[in-house]
Amino acid sequence: MIGAESDRPVFYSFRRCPYAMRARMAVAASGQPVELREILLRDKPEAMVEASPKATVPVLVQTDGGVLEQSLDIMLWALNRSDPQQWLTPDHGDLPTMLALIADVDGEFKTRLDNYKYASRKTPDGQDVDAFASTNRDLALQCLDPLAVRLESSAYLFGDRIALADVAIAPFVRQFANTDATWFRRQARPALRNWLQQFIASPLFTGVMDKHAVWQPGTEGIRFPNQ
């Protein structure tokens, strides 16, 4: 087991990664103090790779040496310790239902998103890149139809206040929308667009998107959340 190097869990993150975004938001909402270490994906620190050989963010190294290397696990770790905004208990539905919806988005939607956004790398040999990207873009939008239906009857995915599912899913919808913002504005259902715009403008999201210097080995990371 690899222990954290301070009295706080060590949290490796990369600002622009959607998985890291959702983990940061949960940690911030919980108020659980961690030592945030901003990294560069092209120059991953040895300490992170030693703790988590998969070498992708986010990674949380607990003070007892336990390692969490999946973003949703980090979210649940934080919120099970403190959930002042009751993200785990939405107005409608329950945690298993939210986790099922998150799994759907993390599955087929994320695959279609990657095929669309990175079509030049993902297109099978012999297929047209533009056609492959367009097909996957349209299929990704179809994957979001269940979200749009929910949002046509409530402000958030599981009621009229934000919950785990919104925070876990929105960073990936944001990535999808930003790939071609003009197309998304024209094609996405209004309720889905409005939900995303509200999320992006929220203090919850903007508060975890501050730029930090890249962590250097031998130095202390950033106290997070800063409260």
C-alpha positions as CSV (number, residue, x, y, z in Angstrom):
1,M,0.0,0.0,0.0
2,I,1.3,3.5,-0.9
3,G,0.5,6.1,1.7
4,A,-0.2,9.7,1.1
5,E,2.7,12.0,1.9
6,S,0.7,14.4,4.1
7,D,-2.1,14.2,6.7
8,R,-4.5,14.7,3.8
9,P,-5.4,12.4,1.0
10,V,-3.4,13.2,-2.2
11,F,-5.6,13.9,-5.2
12,Y,-3.9,13.8,-8.6
13,S,-5.9,15.8,-11.2
14,F,-5.8,17.4,-14.7
15,R,-7.9,20.5,-15.1
16,R,-9.4,19.7,-18.5
17,C,-10.2,16.0,-17.9
18,P,-14.0,15.5,-17.5
19,Y,-13.4,12.6,-15.1
20,A,-11.2,14.8,-13.0
21,M,-13.7,17.6,-13.2
22,R,-16.5,15.6,-11.7
23,A,-14.3,14.2,-9.0
24,R,-13.1,17.7,-8.0
25,M,-16.7,18.9,-7.8
26,A,-17.7,16.2,-5.4
27,V,-14.7,16.7,-3.2
28,A,-15.4,20.5,-3.2
29,A,-19.1,19.9,-2.4
30,S,-18.2,17.5,0.4
31,G,-15.6,19.9,1.9
32,Q,-13.2,17.0,2.4
33,P,-9.7,18.4,2.5
34,V,-7.2,16.9,0.1
35,E,-3.8,17.8,-1.3
36,L,-4.5,18.6,-4.9
37,R,-1.7,17.9,-7.3
38,E,-2.2,19.2,-10.8
39,I,-0.4,17.1,-13.4
40,L,0.4,17.1,-17.1
41,L,-0.8,14.0,-19.0
42,R,2.3,14.1,-21.2
43,D,4.6,14.1,-18.2
44,K,3.0,12.0,-15.5
45,P,4.8,12.1,-12.1
46,E,6.3,8.9,-11.0
47,A,4.5,9.1,-7.6
48,M,1.1,8.9,-9.4
49,V,2.1,6.1,-11.6
50,E,3.5,4.1,-8.7
51,A,0.2,4.6,-6.8
52,S,-1.9,3.8,-9.9
53,P,-0.2,2.0,-12.7
54,K,-3.1,2.7,-15.1
55,A,-1.6,6.3,-15.1
56,T,-4.8,8.2,-15.8
57,V,-6.5,10.9,-13.7
58,P,-8.1,11.3,-11.3
59,V,-6.3,9.3,-8.6
60,L,-6.8,9.6,-4.8
61,V,-4.2,8.2,-2.4
62,Q,-5.8,8.0,1.0
63,T,-3.8,8.5,4.2
64,D,-4.0,4.8,5.0
65,G,-2.5,3.9,1.7
66,G,-5.7,2.9,-0.1
67,V,-5.9,4.1,-3.7
68,L,-9.1,5.1,-5.6
69,E,-8.5,5.4,-9.3
70,Q,-12.0,5.7,-10.7
71,S,-13.7,9.1,-10.7
72,L,-17.0,7.8,-9.6
73,D,-15.4,6.0,-6.7
74,I,-13.8,9.3,-5.6
75,M,-17.1,11.1,-5.8
76,L,-18.8,8.5,-3.6
77,W,-15.8,8.4,-1.2
78,A,-16.2,12.2,-0.7
79,L,-20.0,12.3,-0.5
80,N,-20.3,9.3,1.8
81,R,-18.2,11.3,4.3
82,S,-20.1,14.5,3.9
83,D,-23.0,15.3,1.6
84,P,-24.4,18.7,2.8
85,Q,-26.2,19.3,-0.5
86,Q,-27.7,15.8,-0.5
87,W,-26.4,14.8,-3.9
88,L,-26.9,11.1,-3.0
89,T,-30.5,11.6,-2.1
90,P,-32.2,13.4,-5.0
91,D,-35.8,14.8,-5.0
92,H,-36.9,11.9,-7.3
93,G,-35.4,8.5,-7.7
94,D,-32.6,7.1,-5.7
95,L,-28.8,6.4,-5.8
96,P,-29.0,3.1,-7.8
97,T,-31.2,4.8,-10.4
98,M,-28.7,7.6,-10.7
99,L,-25.8,5.2,-10.9
100,A,-27.5,3.3,-13.7
101,L,-28.0,6.5,-15.7
102,I,-24.4,7.5,-15.2
103,A,-23.3,4.1,-16.4
104,D,-25.3,4.5,-19.6
105,V,-23.6,7.8,-20.3
106,D,-20.2,6.5,-19.4
107,G,-20.8,3.6,-21.7
108,E,-22.3,4.1,-25.2
109,F,-22.4,7.9,-25.1
110,K,-18.8,8.2,-24.1
111,T,-17.8,5.7,-26.9
112,R,-19.7,7.7,-29.4
113,L,-18.3,11.0,-28.1
114,D,-14.7,9.7,-28.4
115,N,-15.4,8.4,-32.0
116,Y,-16.8,11.8,-32.9
117,K,-14.2,14.0,-31.2
118,Y,-11.2,11.9,-32.1
119,A,-12.5,10.6,-35.5
120,S,-9.1,11.0,-37.2
121,R,-7.7,8.4,-34.7
122,K,-10.8,6.2,-34.3
123,T,-12.0,5.8,-37.8
124,P,-11.5,2.2,-39.1
125,D,-9.3,1.7,-42.1
126,G,-11.1,2.2,-45.3
127,Q,-13.9,4.4,-43.9
128,D,-14.4,8.1,-44.5
129,V,-13.4,10.1,-41.5
130,D,-16.0,12.8,-41.9
131,A,-18.8,10.3,-42.3
132,F,-17.6,8.3,-39.3
133,A,-17.5,11.4,-37.2
134,S,-21.0,12.6,-38.3
135,T,-22.6,9.2,-37.7
136,N,-21.1,9.0,-34.2
137,R,-22.1,12.6,-33.4
138,D,-25.7,11.9,-34.3
139,L,-25.7,8.6,-32.3
140,A,-24.2,10.4,-29.3
141,L,-27.0,13.0,-29.4
142,Q,-29.5,10.2,-29.5
143,C,-27.9,8.8,-26.3
144,L,-28.8,12.1,-24.6
145,D,-32.5,11.8,-25.4
146,P,-33.3,10.2,-22.0
147,L,-31.6,13.1,-20.3
148,A,-33.5,15.7,-22.4
149,V,-36.8,13.9,-21.5
150,R,-36.0,14.2,-17.8
151,L,-35.0,17.8,-18.1
152,E,-38.3,18.8,-19.8
153,S,-40.1,18.1,-16.6
154,S,-37.6,19.2,-14.0
155,A,-34.6,21.6,-13.6
156,Y,-32.2,18.7,-13.0
157,L,-32.0,15.1,-13.9
158,F,-33.6,13.8,-10.7
159,G,-35.7,16.8,-9.6
160,D,-35.4,20.5,-9.0
161,R,-32.1,20.5,-7.3
162,I,-28.7,19.3,-8.4
163,A,-27.6,15.7,-7.6
164,L,-24.9,13.2,-8.2
165,A,-26.1,12.3,-11.7
166,D,-26.0,15.9,-12.9
167,V,-22.4,16.5,-11.7
168,A,-21.2,13.1,-13.0
169,I,-22.7,13.6,-16.5
170,A,-22.5,17.3,-17.3
171,P,-18.7,17.4,-17.9
172,F,-19.1,14.9,-20.8
173,V,-22.0,16.7,-22.3
174,R,-20.0,19.9,-22.1
175,Q,-17.1,18.1,-24.0
176,F,-19.6,16.9,-26.6
177,A,-21.2,20.4,-27.0
178,N,-17.8,22.1,-27.3
179,T,-16.7,19.8,-30.2
180,D,-19.0,21.8,-32.5
181,A,-20.8,24.4,-30.4
182,T,-22.8,25.8,-33.4
183,W,-24.1,22.3,-34.3
184,F,-25.0,21.5,-30.7
185,R,-27.0,24.8,-30.3
186,R,-29.0,24.0,-33.4
187,Q,-29.6,20.3,-32.8
188,A,-29.8,19.6,-29.0
189,R,-33.1,19.9,-27.3
190,P,-33.7,23.3,-25.5
191,A,-34.0,21.6,-22.1
192,L,-30.7,19.9,-22.5
193,R,-29.0,23.1,-23.7
194,N,-30.4,25.1,-20.8
195,W,-29.3,22.6,-18.2
196,L,-25.8,22.5,-19.6
197,Q,-25.6,26.3,-19.8
198,Q,-26.8,26.6,-16.2
199,F,-24.2,24.0,-15.1
200,I,-21.3,25.7,-16.8
201,A,-22.2,29.1,-15.3
202,S,-22.6,27.7,-11.8
203,P,-20.2,28.5,-9.0
204,L,-19.9,24.7,-8.5
205,F,-18.3,24.3,-11.9
206,T,-16.4,27.6,-12.2
207,G,-15.0,27.1,-8.7
208,V,-13.2,23.9,-9.6
209,M,-11.8,25.2,-12.9
210,D,-9.2,27.5,-11.5
211,K,-5.8,27.1,-13.1
212,H,-3.0,25.8,-10.9
213,A,0.7,25.4,-11.4
214,V,1.8,21.9,-12.2
215,W,2.8,20.0,-9.1
216,Q,6.5,19.4,-8.8
217,P,7.8,16.3,-6.9
218,G,9.2,17.2,-3.5
219,T,6.8,20.1,-3.0
220,E,3.4,20.3,-1.3
221,G,0.3,20.4,-3.4
222,I,-2.6,22.8,-3.1
223,R,-5.0,22.7,-0.3
224,F,-8.4,21.8,-1.8
225,P,-11.1,22.8,-1.4
226,N,-9.8,26.2,-0.3
227,Q,-12.2,26.9,2.5
